[in-house]
């Protein structure tokens, strides 16, 4: 039961030249990517997604990935973890939230996708069937106990539900120290929403501006340079939900684009640029 808006599987047939695959990258491959990134950036940030598999009864390969990352890049507390945002599904065992933190995960995103419970059941039937809405919410609030405010996120897609319920989701997250990510809806080829109309520019901008006001009021740390330089698992300018955080940073007078993460002055960088 795939999310209705997702086209990952059909995309393999529509875009063969892109070499899209559903096969998971293993722990070593993922750690290799981070290790290579560290040659170019002193503190790289990455997003890893594992989706919601058909049979969701545990963490799957997430444990192996965390073990490999901690082996390559040891951590000794809360502050020096490798900045990888794990966009994953919670499991049926609430204790797994504590486990992934203890294994070294820097930050986690359990994505609502849609906040209204009726739309949730219709649009993300797999999440509803395998985990359930109550446990999804409990997992998010439990994660804040361990990861802390600013390191737990949840994405919602703007344009799949009324603005009023989407903003209810923004408030729900912000009230609990969870960072809301608002992603503009795009009707993907091959998805069940193919051909469906996306939101208008005005609707989208109004929603983003209202969301920004809510987040800055309830999560004031989001408007500080310290958060984006040292805590944030994402770069505001470089991910699909970035427009909202461009607005927040500009409203806060923060112009340190990419969190000042410039290419390091290394031989490998010089050769790549030349």
C-alpha positions as CSV (number, residue, x, y, z in Angstrom):
1,X,0.0,0.0,0.0
2,X,2.1,2.8,-1.3
3,X,1.5,6.5,-0.5
4,X,-0.8,7.8,-3.2
5,X,1.4,10.6,-4.3
6,X,4.6,8.5,-4.6
7,X,5.9,7.4,-8.0
8,X,9.2,5.7,-7.0
9,X,8.3,2.3,-8.5
10,X,6.6,3.6,-11.7
11,X,9.5,6.1,-12.2
12,X,11.8,3.1,-12.8
13,X,9.9,2.4,-16.1
14,X,9.3,6.1,-17.1
15,X,12.9,7.2,-16.7
16,X,15.2,4.3,-17.4
17,X,18.1,6.7,-18.1
18,X,18.0,7.9,-14.5
19,X,18.9,4.4,-13.2
20,X,16.2,4.7,-10.5
21,X,16.1,1.6,-8.2
22,X,14.1,0.5,-5.2
23,X,17.1,-1.5,-3.9
24,X,18.5,-0.3,-0.6
25,X,22.1,1.0,-0.4
26,X,24.0,-1.0,2.2
27,X,25.6,0.4,5.3
28,X,29.1,0.4,3.7
29,X,28.0,2.3,0.6
30,X,26.3,5.0,2.7
31,X,29.3,5.4,5.0
32,X,31.5,5.7,1.9
33,X,29.4,8.6,0.6
34,X,29.7,10.4,3.9
35,X,33.4,9.7,4.0
36,X,33.9,11.2,0.5
37,X,31.8,14.2,1.5
38,X,34.1,14.9,4.4
39,X,36.9,15.4,1.9
40,X,35.1,18.4,0.6
41,X,33.2,19.7,3.6
42,X,34.3,19.9,7.3
43,X,30.8,19.0,8.5
44,X,28.6,17.6,5.7
45,X,24.9,17.1,6.1
46,X,22.9,14.3,4.4
47,X,19.3,13.0,4.2
48,X,18.7,9.3,4.1
49,X,15.3,7.9,3.3
50,X,14.1,4.3,3.7
51,X,10.4,4.8,3.1
52,X,7.7,2.5,4.6
53,X,8.3,-1.0,3.3
54,X,5.3,-3.3,2.7
55,X,6.1,-5.4,5.8
56,X,7.1,-2.9,8.4
57,X,7.9,-5.0,11.5
58,X,11.2,-3.4,12.6
59,X,14.1,-1.1,11.8
60,X,15.4,-3.2,8.9
61,X,18.9,-2.1,7.8
62,X,18.8,1.1,9.8
63,X,20.7,-0.5,12.7
64,X,23.5,-1.7,10.4
65,X,23.8,1.8,8.9
66,X,24.1,3.4,12.3
67,X,26.7,0.9,13.5
68,X,28.8,1.5,10.4
69,X,28.6,5.2,10.7
70,X,29.6,5.1,14.4
71,X,32.5,2.8,13.5
72,X,33.8,5.2,10.8
73,X,32.9,8.4,12.6
74,X,33.0,7.8,16.4
75,X,30.8,9.9,18.7
76,X,31.0,10.4,22.4
77,X,27.8,12.3,23.3
78,X,25.0,14.3,21.9
79,X,26.9,17.0,20.0
80,X,29.4,15.3,17.8
81,X,27.2,12.9,15.8
82,X,27.5,12.6,12.0
83,X,24.8,14.9,10.6
84,X,22.6,12.4,8.7
85,X,18.8,13.0,8.9
86,X,17.1,9.6,8.8
87,X,13.7,9.9,7.0
88,X,12.2,6.7,8.1
89,X,9.1,5.1,9.5
90,X,8.7,4.4,13.3
91,X,8.2,0.8,14.2
92,X,5.6,-0.9,16.2
93,X,8.0,-1.0,19.2
94,X,8.2,2.5,20.8
95,X,11.4,1.4,22.5
96,X,13.1,1.6,19.1
97,X,13.1,5.4,19.3
98,X,15.5,5.2,22.2
99,X,17.5,2.5,20.5
100,X,18.2,4.6,17.3
101,X,19.3,7.5,19.5
102,X,21.7,5.4,21.5
103,X,23.2,3.9,18.3
104,X,24.3,7.4,17.3
105,X,21.5,8.8,15.1
106,X,21.8,12.6,14.8
107,X,18.3,13.4,13.8
108,X,15.1,11.7,12.6
109,X,12.1,12.6,10.5
110,X,8.9,10.6,10.9
111,X,6.9,12.2,8.1
112,X,3.2,12.8,8.5
113,X,2.8,13.6,4.8
114,X,-0.7,14.8,5.6
115,X,-2.0,15.9,9.0
116,X,-5.8,15.6,8.8
117,X,-6.6,12.1,10.0
118,X,-9.2,11.5,7.3
119,X,-6.7,12.4,4.5
120,X,-4.0,10.5,6.3
121,X,-6.0,7.2,6.1
122,X,-6.8,7.8,2.4
123,X,-3.4,9.1,1.2
124,X,-0.9,7.1,3.2
125,X,-2.7,3.8,3.7
126,X,0.5,1.9,4.3
127,X,1.5,4.1,7.3
128,X,-2.0,3.8,8.6
129,X,-2.1,0.0,8.3
130,X,1.4,-0.9,9.5
131,X,2.0,1.7,12.2
132,X,-1.2,3.6,12.8
133,X,-1.7,7.3,13.5
134,X,-1.6,7.2,17.3
135,X,1.7,5.3,17.4
136,X,3.1,7.7,14.7
137,X,2.4,10.7,16.9
138,X,3.7,8.9,20.0
139,X,6.9,8.1,18.2
140,X,7.5,11.7,17.3
141,X,6.9,13.0,20.8
142,X,9.0,10.2,22.3
143,X,11.9,11.1,19.9
144,X,12.0,14.7,21.2
145,X,12.7,13.2,24.7
146,X,16.0,11.8,23.4
147,X,17.1,13.8,20.4
148,X,15.8,17.2,21.7
149,X,14.0,20.0,20.0
150,X,15.4,20.8,16.5
151,X,16.5,17.3,15.8
152,X,13.1,15.7,15.2
153,X,11.3,16.6,12.1
154,X,8.1,15.7,10.2
155,X,7.3,16.6,6.6
156,X,3.8,17.5,5.3
157,X,2.9,18.0,1.7
158,X,1.2,21.3,0.9
159,X,-1.6,20.9,-1.5
160,X,-3.0,17.5,-0.5
161,X,-5.3,18.8,2.3
162,X,-6.9,22.1,3.2
163,X,-4.6,24.8,4.5
164,X,-6.4,24.9,7.8
165,X,-5.5,21.3,8.6
166,X,-2.0,21.7,7.3
167,X,-1.4,24.6,9.6
168,X,-2.9,22.5,12.5
169,X,-0.1,20.1,11.7
170,X,2.5,22.9,11.8
171,X,1.2,24.0,15.2
172,X,1.0,20.4,16.5
173,X,4.7,19.9,15.6
174,X,6.0,23.2,16.8
175,X,4.2,22.9,20.1
176,X,6.2,19.7,20.8
177,X,9.6,20.9,19.6
178,X,9.3,19.1,16.3
179,X,10.5,20.9,13.1
180,X,7.7,20.9,10.5
181,X,8.9,20.6,6.9
182,X,6.4,21.9,4.3
183,X,6.9,20.4,0.8
184,X,5.0,21.8,-2.1
185,X,2.8,19.1,-3.8
186,X,3.9,18.1,-7.3
187,X,1.8,15.6,-9.2
188,X,4.3,13.0,-10.2
189,X,4.1,11.0,-13.4
190,X,3.0,7.4,-12.6
191,X,1.7,8.2,-9.2
192,X,-2.0,8.0,-8.3
193,X,-2.1,11.8,-8.3
194,X,-0.7,12.1,-11.8
195,X,-2.6,15.0,-13.6
196,X,-4.0,16.3,-10.3
197,X,-3.6,20.1,-10.0
198,X,-0.9,21.5,-7.8
199,X,-1.6,24.4,-5.4
200,X,-1.5,28.0,-6.9
201,X,1.5,30.3,-6.3
202,X,-0.6,32.5,-4.0
203,X,-2.0,29.6,-1.9
204,X,1.5,28.2,-1.6
205,X,3.1,31.5,-0.6
206,X,0.4,32.3,1.9
207,X,0.8,28.9,3.5
208,X,4.6,29.2,3.7
209,X,4.4,32.7,5.2
210,X,1.8,31.6,7.8
211,X,3.9,28.5,8.6
212,X,7.0,30.6,9.0
213,X,5.3,32.9,11.5
214,X,4.1,30.0,13.6
215,X,7.5,28.3,13.6
216,X,9.5,31.4,14.5
217,X,7.1,32.2,17.4
218,X,7.0,28.7,18.9
219,X,10.5,27.5,18.0
220,X,12.6,30.7,18.3
221,X,15.9,28.8,18.1
222,X,15.1,28.2,14.4
223,X,15.8,31.9,13.8
224,X,19.4,31.7,15.2
225,X,22.6,31.4,13.4
226,X,23.8,28.9,16.1
227,X,21.1,26.4,15.1
228,X,21.8,26.5,11.4
229,X,25.6,26.4,11.9
230,X,25.8,23.8,14.6
231,X,22.6,21.8,15.1
232,X,20.5,21.6,12.0
233,X,20.8,18.3,10.2
234,X,19.8,19.9,6.9
235,X,20.9,22.9,4.8
236,X,18.0,25.3,4.4
237,X,18.9,26.1,0.8
238,X,19.4,22.5,-0.4
239,X,16.4,20.4,0.2
240,X,12.8,20.1,-1.1
241,X,11.3,21.9,1.9
242,X,13.8,24.7,1.8
243,X,11.5,27.5,0.7
244,X,10.0,27.7,4.1
245,X,13.3,28.0,5.8
246,X,14.6,30.5,3.3
247,X,11.7,32.7,4.4
248,X,12.5,32.1,8.1
249,X,16.2,32.8,7.7
250,X,15.5,36.0,5.7
251,X,12.9,37.2,8.2
252,X,15.5,36.6,11.0
253,X,18.2,38.4,9.1
254,X,20.3,35.3,8.6
255,X,22.3,35.4,5.3
256,X,24.8,32.7,6.0
257,X,23.8,30.6,3.0
258,X,24.5,26.9,3.2
259,X,25.3,27.6,6.9
260,X,28.8,28.9,5.8
261,X,29.7,25.4,4.7
262,X,32.1,26.4,1.9
263,X,34.3,23.9,0.2
264,X,37.4,23.2,2.2
265,X,40.8,24.3,0.9
266,X,42.1,20.8,0.1
267,X,44.0,19.4,-2.8
268,X,41.1,17.2,-3.9
269,X,38.9,20.3,-3.9
270,X,41.3,22.3,-6.0
271,X,41.7,19.6,-8.5
272,X,37.9,19.2,-8.8
273,X,37.4,22.9,-9.3
274,X,40.2,23.0,-11.9
